[in-house]
Amino acid sequence: MHAWVVACPHRSRAEARRLLVEAGARLLEVEVRQVVVSREPTGQPVVRTAGGSGARVWVSLSYGPGLLAVAASLAGPVGIDLEGETRPEISRLAKRWFDPVEADWLRERPAADRPRDFLLLWTAKEALGKALGVGLRDAGLRRRVPLPPVADGSFHPVPDGLWLAHPAPHPGWVLAVASGVPVSALVVQDEGDHVVPARSTARSRTSLPVVVRGN
């Protein structure tokens, strides 16, 4: 699986579609003009080659202020969520939406760590819901996630048979990536395809900046 984050000053559907098409072309190893984007009845985007033949690319989208994130995989469902570390009334939101165990854990965290810890939980729930194809429906924010959150960029197994990672795309941002198939490695590629630290961000040979790649 791959995940990318690009600048997107406005919440642009056209930019999202362009990024989905380019991600699909990269994974399917075809020309951009051969890629089409459709949607499931649930609203989830699907990327295939024109005519519906060939492999399907599972994709997921997330908008953040000024940024757009996309996850894509040929192996199975994916989910992604990107948030900036600015969300007020953390305790009230956690008490209202989170599982009581998570809300209690968050309340006991150091005040300086609480905003990021809140978003580690929030983005995990969003990404996992997208990978499951349900989003935050059916009390999705109350879906329990492991405590404390693992934020070192590595994938780890979570309930419902999913895998979850919190890479660090940029200071001040929290990114969660979920996979429906086991992911054993997490790397970032630079222009020469050399492996660099997983907490870094680099640019691939396409115009898409590769944030993570899982094998």
C-alpha positions, 0 to 999 in steps of 0.5 A: 500500500501507499499513502500520499499527502499533497498541498490542496489550498481548497477542498477541491473534488477535482484535485482529489480526483486527479490524485486518485487517478495518478495514484491508480496509474502508478499502482496499476502501471498504466497511463493516466488516461486509462484510469477511471474513478467510480464510487461504491453505493456507500460513497467510497471511491474505487479506481480501475482501468477503463472498461472495468477490466484489470485489477481494482485499486482500493483507495481512501481520501482525507482533507486537512486544512490546506492538505489532501491525503490519499491511501491506495492499495492493490491488496485490499481495503485501506483507510486514511485520515489527516488532521491538524493539531488544532481542535478545541474542547478536547475533553468535552468531545472525548466525553461525548464521542469516545468510549469511556475508557478512552475518555478517562485515559485522555483526561489523565494525560499531561495537558501538553500531550492531550491535543495530539493524543486526542487526534491519535485516537480520532484519526485512528477511528476515522481511518479504521472506519474507512477501511471497514467501509462504514466510516463513522456510522453506527457509533464509529467514534466509540469504536475502541482503539488500542491504548496508548496509541502507537505513534512511531510510524509502524503498522500494528494489528488492531481489532476487526482484522485491520492494521494501523499506523500513525506516520508523521507527514509534517510537524503539527499534523496527525496522520492515520493509515489503516489496512485491511491486509497485514503490513509487515514493513513501512518505508519512505522512498526518495527519488532514487528509491533509497529507503529513508527513515519512516518518519520522513517525507520524500518525493517519488518519481511521479508528482506524488510525494510518497509518505508511506509504503507498506509491504 
